[in-house]
């Protein structure tokens, strides 16, 4: 046992060793950042009550798991736990509790007179007119006109600004410029947030290149190793005032070492008393250092949920910036928003919203509007969505130049979802796979969009996957994951062709909406080509590859398409490829031409999927499956 981050005790867990070599753990699902319970190990005697000991997993290797204990150890861990213990992964209620506390605070503040920002966000006041801000120099002179307009708009907004960043439009570059202008030029206190640790760490990496004074708040176990040097924990250890704290920590570790060697109960009790006093002194000193570090930082970065931590309590900022706001629950956003007087939200409401596991109740027809707020929306309606509906496009600026896709790959999405406003930058507008080094010209590498169509077989090829269906509920078959072996075979064949043309494995991605299809694709691809990335559409949001194979799976006689009716999911799927998009599907099923031709009439997507299928049949290089296999 030793002292670690925040004065917490760190313990290392290893399997009992019968020889000098430490044995490796068997397969398990404990990962860094998990909250686990720690208890005495009793073979064949499950513990009836919850253990009083818990901690966060700091590191996991094949032979060791390191925990940061959540409780004080003034009296030490019980000897029976130190000798033989077990850990159990616990449910994390912290996220839920912080959202509830944030909403309760909002309610209290509303009763006492809300801030102007809260009133604007709740529709009680209209946003102030955006000021004309043009008298400044851009740090990044390579920004395009729409990005510069968005920067000016965000700097001039007095209450709220929405930055709409469609796929590949450089939203992060725009945000970095906004943050630099606010913190460096205007000397504002800026809080930057995102719904996930990855979204926050991405911004830390970009901002760190400009040698800014950053502080990343959050548990070190959940922060990317590449940005750990900017974490609050590391900064408080290495700054001048933090060295005094480090001396106290060393004294605590030395005392803990003495406890381990002492055989006298009286001496151990005396040493534990010293530990208690040292820990009290440590926390007082550490709190002062933390306050000093956060107060002096130009930019503080945290997850939305992390803004509800004890470290961030009662801290105030001039401006709160939320990246990926369209993937964040509104309740989560309020944790951060109540710390600022202005807000900037960035995201794309036409891509996937946050994942909601609880199904929404049917909306009531009456009483659907109260004081300008809808009372029928569910958790999937984000703050970004709601503000757009409330205040309209006057609070939004859209980025229109994209730097990812060939113009043909971009075309349908731009026309259907972005009012035909997207423009492919000349650096990518006509780029193809054949332009890559060591790639030969072929029917695949010179085509930006290819459709491999299985409708020529006249059969339905999808199967229901029952392996993941462990429930006894009466859920419909449509709720179960689907797979399609013919599309797997076509994907493998197309990958083989691309690799023979000179592409490398890491330039290819294979995505599908269904987890069962992912499993089958992994089964047939991973052993041959381990570096080809395979995943769900949802998991690939924000990512890109030179070539993307998209397996849409649904192929049946009834024209059923399940959640392919969600146009935001399809938008993500069709905009991941840079130079080559290969769509593998049954166009007749997806267009709604099966099931007596009525398959598309009851869909909720307004004909989006049918129009995409028609567009693919006309604009792509169409190939039928029986000509390939």
Number of C-alpha atoms within 10 A of each C-alpha: 19 18 20 16 16 17 22 18 21 20 20 14 18 18 15 10 10 8 7 6 8 14 15 13 13 8 7 6 7 16 16 19 19 19 23 22 19 20 21 17 16 11 6 6 7 8 11 6 6 10 13 10 17 21 24 22 23 22 18 16 12 12 14 16 19 19 28 26 24 17 12 14 17 16 13 16 13 11 10 11 14 14 10 15 16 13 18 14 17 12 10 11 8 13 13 13 12 20 21 15 15 23 17 12 15 19 13 12 14 13 9 9 11 17 14 16 22 22 16 19 22 18 17 15 12 15 20 12 12 18 13 11 14 13 7 9 9 15 14 13 9 10 16 16 12 16 25 20 18 23 24 22 24 28 21 17 21 17 23 25 26 27 26 22 24 26 29 22 24 19 23 19 16 23 26 19 19 23 25 22 20 20 20 15 12 11 12 17 21 24 27 23 29 30 23 18 19 14 18 24 25 14 20 27 14 14 20 13 8 11 8 15 17 22 26 27 22 21 17 21 18 19 20 17 11 10 16 19 16 21 23 25 21 16 19 26 19 13 12 11 17 20 14 16 24 17 12 19 22 14 16 24 18 14 18 20 13 14 20 10 9 12 10 10 10 10 13 20 15 13 20 20 14 17 23 17 13 18 21 13 14 20 15 12 16 22 15 14 23 19 14 13 20 21 15 14 16 20 25 25 27 28 25 30 26 25 28 23 15 8 16 18 10 10 14 18 18 16 23 26 26 29 26 25 29 27 23 25 22 21 20 26 25 23 23 28 27 25 20 20 18 21 25 24 24 25 23 22 21 21 23 20 22 19 12 11 8 8 9 12 9 9 12 9 8 8 10 13 11 8 9 11 16 14 14 16 15 15 18 20 18 21 24 27 18 18 21 15 12 18 15 11 12 12 22 21 21 23 25 25 22 24 19 26 31 26 23 19 24 25 18 20 23 18 12 14 17 14 9 14 12 22 18 22 18 13 12 16 20 15 19 21 25 20 14 15 9 11 17 17 16 13 11 21 23 16 19 24 23 22 24 26 21 24 20 14 12 12 12 17 19 19 18 15 17 12 9 10 13 7 7 6 7 6 10 7 12 12 11 18 19 23 27 24 15 16 28 22 18 21 23 16 13 17 23 13 16 21 15 12 19 17 23 16 16 14 18 22 24 25 25 24 25 23 19 22 27 20 13 16 25 19 12 14 20 14 9 11 16 12 15 17 19 22 19 19 25 20 13 18 17 14 14 19 21 21 27 27 28 26 29 27 27 25 28 21 17 17 23 21 22 15 15 19 20 17 22 17 19 23 23 22 26 19 26 30 26 26 29 27 29 24 25 25 25 31 27 24 26 28 21 25 18 19 15 10 14 13 20 25 12 11 19 12 16 13 16 19 22 21 15 18 20 14 13 18 16 10 15 19 16 15 16 16 21 12 8 11 9
